């Protein structure tokens, strides 16, 4: 069998019946998204667009295949911003200046753009501030947000496929000590609760940090599969374990996101997917599309 025939067979095994965002993706439809050569733009890192809606407290992220919004509580305040003070290295991934900031009862909330969506910092000034911060969400039609067992929030389509969500929340005081925090969902509102008291060193910094663009991740993975029989075989073994390309990378992403340092991320990946996961993240295009923020 020729290399081309082998590639075609492996791609079909991996892709037939795969459902992403409510659309069944066949090997024929994926072929149209595959790069004509290795210099195709499909191999490039994908950037989502994040902007504040003028005259509102809402920040919108356009991931190309869907758009999502998060509304910040409080009153818009361009003069004051929340900054990542006393936060462990690697946790803050925002870029440049915040796209929107608000002030609410002893706290400042600022939303920064990232490569995959937004990271919204909450800076709590004192123990008299609110303990709960409520963020109304604007999600794609038919999708729903739920809190996962690890404390993160997943946004799923009506068919059950994850299209994005919010990473495991964290909070740190002015001395760099962890402060207990958690997410809950109230209808279409993301709620972050922070457990500080009068003995906490202020300010406390916390973050709802979202991620989007799974359809692009899957497209990049399938493009890399088409270019390498060896890689296709490795991914096929993981897909057999997890059920689909998207579910495979959801699980690997969760493991990757559960740790802050490089060594711990690699350890978490190994625990989730074995040595195969380490080899897959070594593919630059896949790492950029599916793991980097």
PyMOL commands that set and color helices and strands:
alter all, ss='L'
color gray80, all
select helices_A, chain A and resi 3-15+27-33+41-43+214-227+229-242+245-257+262-281+284-290
alter helices_A, ss='H'
color red, helices_A
select strands_A, chain A and resi 18-20+23-25+49-52+58-62+67-71+75-76+95-104+107-114+117-124+132-138+144-147+153-156+162-166+170-172+181-186+189-194+204-212
alter strands_A, ss='S'
color yellow, strands_A
deselect
rebuild
show_as cartoon
